[in-house]
Amino acid sequence: MLRRSTFLRTAATLAACSLAFPIAAFAQGFPTKPIKLIVAFPAGGPTDITMRQLADNASKILGQPVIVDNKPGAAGTLPAQALQTSQPDGYTVAQIPLGVFRMGYTTKINWDPLKDITYVINVTGYAFGIVVPANSPFKTWADFVAYAKANPGKLTYGSTGNLTSPHLTTEIVAQKAGIELQHVPYKGSADLMLAVVSGQLMAAADSTGFAPQVEAGKLRVLNTWGEKRLAKFPDAPTLKELGYDVVQNSPFGIGAPKGTPPEVVKKLHDAFKQAMEEPSYVAALGRYDMLPNYMSSAQYTKFAQDTVVREKVVIEKLGLAKEK
């Protein structure tokens, strides 16, 4: 006859095994239905176009459709918020823009970007710059700064939303240059480009979704924000060349709800990693001077932790922290 302690240990082991088996079996069969990939910006922009190519590639690898669901607005943080009410089963995943890591400092939220998101894989980052209409009197960045100094707060520029990387980086540069600008937020690149091409705005800070308008002679690039000049716009200086110690490429990847089984996370990671290595995805990125930027689940989690610390400094420097 089993002793009571032995019996209890045996029962606990059996219970644990019975719980583990359904999870393992679920993960082994995953996916058995379409997966939703929530994207933070509107259809037609560089983020949407490149993520749709990634989703299409992943669909073929996973054997189930990966369907893009655009949720623009709120500085690109709506997909991350949607994860908080999604089942942790791998069937809902989301793009995680850099703005997610600023949320705790600028907005009252009841969830934690580090504790309440499972980081699956980082896939790329942006190439950014500032553009003006082709008929603008600003031929160079020096012209832009001179006008802004002579007309404080009158030079309008747009971005893809409040507290996005284009917005905050422009404000950091403005602070360093000693100028005051008037910011106008938009939901995505498509609407922003229409506004600047039509002359509603004097300038725009954006990813290189502006490339087609520049190539068509409708816009002029005043600067770009990478370590080196962009091959597509070799005449546009970097911020570093202009004397600002600023580099911004705003890496982003894919997250899942908290509690998603590790086996499911691994399947998603492996599929999206293979998808981002496909020539079709690399080519889609190349249209916007974007590059693959792979981080594993562990590397992406560490990146999130480091970025939350770094973004606190930026938010406080700009005086944008929420009231406690």
N, C-alpha and C positions, 0 to 999 in steps of 0.2 A: 504493500500500500504506500502511495506517495505521501511524504511529509507535506504539511501545509505549505511551507516555504518553497519547497520544490514544485509543488502544484501551481503556486502563484507565479513562479518564474516561468514555468512551462506555458501557462495560460497567457502571460504577457507576451512571450515570444511568439506564440501562435497568433495573437491579436495583431502584433506588429507586422508579421508576415502577411496576414490577411489584408492589412491596409496597404502594404507595399506592393502586393501583387496586382491589384487593380491599377495602381499608378503606373507600374512598369508595363502592364499590358496596354494601358491607354497610350503611353508614350511610344510603345512599339508600333501601334497601329496609326499613330498621328502622321499626317492629317487625313481625316476622312470626309472633310467638307471644306468649302472655301474659307480662306483666311482674309480678314479685313486689315488693310494697312492704312492707318489714318495719317494724312499728310497735312502739314501745318499751313500751307499756302495755296492760293487758288489755282485752278486748272489753267494751263497755258504758259505758266512761268517756268524758269529753269529748274526749280525744285520739283515741281509737278512732272515735268517732262522726263527728268532723269530718274525720278523715283518710279514712274510708270514703266520705264525700261527695265529697271531693277526688278520690279514686281513681275513683269512678264517673264523675265529669265528665271526667277525663283519659282514661278508657277510650273514651268516645265520640269524643274528639278524635283519639286515636292509632289507633283502629280495632282495638284488641286489648284484652282484659280487663286491668285493673290489679288484681291480687288482693292483699288485705291479709293479712299473716301476723303475728299478734301474738306478740311475744317479750318478755314482761315480766320484770322482775327486774334485779339488778345496777345499780340507780340509773338505769335507762333506757339502759344502754350496750350491751346485747346486740346490737341491730341493727348498730351501728357495728362491733362485733367480727365479726359475720357477714360484713360486706363484705370482711374480710381474706382470706377463703377463697372468695370468689365470683368468677366469671369477669367480667372487665371488658368486658362486651358490652352493657350497658344493660338486661339482663333481670332484674337484681336491684338494687333501690335501697332506701334505708333512711331512716327518720326519724332526725335527729341532735339529740337534746335537749342542753341546755347542759351536762349532766353529763359528756358526752364530753370536753369541754375541760378537765375537772379530773382526768381519769384518770391522766395522767402524773405528777401530784403525789401521788396517794393510793394507787395500785396499780402493781405491777410488770407492765408490758406490753412486748411485743416489737415493737410497732408505734407509729407516730407519728400522732396525730389530725390533724396538719397535712399531713404528707407522704403519708399512706397513705389518704386519702379525697379523692374529687373532689367538690367542693361544687357542687351543681346549682342550687338555688334555696331561698331562705327564704320561708316561707309565712305564718306567724302567730306569736303568742306567747300567753302565758296571762294571765288575771286571777286573782290569788291573794288569799287572806285567811285569817284564823283564825276558826274556828267552835267553838261549845260546844253541848251539848244545851240544848233550850229550857227544861228544868227546872233548869238549872245555877244555882248561886248567883252566878255571874259575870255580872252584868248589863252591865258595862262592862269595857274593857281595864284600867282602874284597879283593879277588883276582882280581875282575873286576876293582876296584878302584886303586889298586896297579899298575896294568898294564897301566891304563889310565894315571896315574901320571908319570910313567916312559916313556910313549910314547904319548906325547900330540898330540891330533888330529888324531891319527892313529887307534883308536878303533872305528870300524864302527858299527852302529846300525840302524835298520830300524823302520819306523812307518807307520801308514796308511795315512800319508800325512803331508805336511807342515802346521803348526799352528793348528794341531789337539791336543786333550788332551794328547795322548801318547807322541807326540813330545814335547810339551811345558812342561809337567810335568817332562820328562826326563831331559830337559835342566835346569829346576829349581833345580832338585836334583844334576845334574852335577855342577851347580854353587855353591850349598851348600857344595859339596864334594871337590871343588877346582880342578875339572878335565875338560878337553876339549875333546869332542867326535865328530865324523864325522857322521852327520845324512844323511840317504838315504830315501827319501819318496816313498811310494807305494800307489796304489789306494785302496787297501783293504787287509783284513787279509789273504785271500787265496794266493795271490801272495807273500805277505810278508813271510808267513810261508814256502813257497817253497824256498824262497831265503835263509832263515836262516837254514833250515834243510839241504840244499845242500852245505852249507858252504860259500855261496856268501857274507853273512854278518856274523859278529862276535856275534851279539846280535839283539834282537828285543824287542821293547816296544809295547805292544798290549793288547787288551782285551783277555779274556780267550778262544778265538777261538784257542789258542795254546794247549788246554787241550788234544785233541786226540793225538797230536804228543808227548806230555809229557808222556801220559799214554802208548804210544807205545815204549817208551824208546829212542825217537829221540831228545828230547829237555830236558833241565833242567831249573827249575824255580829258579831265584836268589832272587826275592822279589815280593811282591804284595802290592797293594796301598790302601787297605781298612782300616777301623778302627780296624778290627780283621783279624787274619789269615783265609785263605779260607779252608773250611773243606776238599776240594778235594786235597789241597796241604799243609798239616799241617806243613811240615818241612820248608816251605818258609816264612821267616820273613816279617813283614810289614815294610814300610818305617819308620813308627814311631818307631818301635823296633830298627831300624838301626840308629836312632838318628836324623832323618829328620822330622820336623813337617809338614808333607804333607799327605793329604788324598785326593784321586781323584776317583770319581765314575761317573762323567760326565753324569748327568741325561739328558734324551731326551724324546721328546713327539711328538705330531702331531699339525701342524698348518694349517690354511686355509688362503686364500687371504683376504686382508683388505676389509671390507665392506660386508663380508658374513653375511646374516641375522641372528640375535640372535637365532631365532627359529630353523634354520638349524644347527647352532653351537651346540645348546642343543641336537638335535637329534644325531648328530655325537658324541658328548661327551658321551651321555648315552649309545650309542651302543658300543663304544670302551671301556667304563668302564666295561660294562657287559662282553665284549670279553676278557678283561684282567683278569677277575675273573674266567674264565673257567680253569679247571684243565689242559687242553691241553696246554694252554699258559704258565701257571706256570711251567709245566714240560719242555717246550721248553727253558724257561729262565734258569731252573736248570741245563741244560746241560752245560751251560757256567758260572755257579755261579752267574747269574744275578737274581735280585729279582724284583717283582712288586714295582713300586714307583709312586703311584697315586697322581696327583695334579689336582684339578678341574680347570675349565677355568680361574676363578679369581685367584686361587693360582698359576697357571702356568704363568699367566701374571705378577704377582708380582715377581715370581722367575726370569723371563726374565729381569725385571727392575733391580733387585738386582744384577744379574749376569753381566749385561753390566757394572755396576760400578766396580764390583770386578775384571773383566777381564782386565779392563784398567790398574790396578795396575800391573798385571802379565806381560802384554805386555810391559809396560814401564820399568819394572825391568829387562826384558831380552833384552831391547834395540831394539825391533822389530816394534815399531810404525812407521807408514808411514810418509814420509816427507810431511809437510804442504805446 
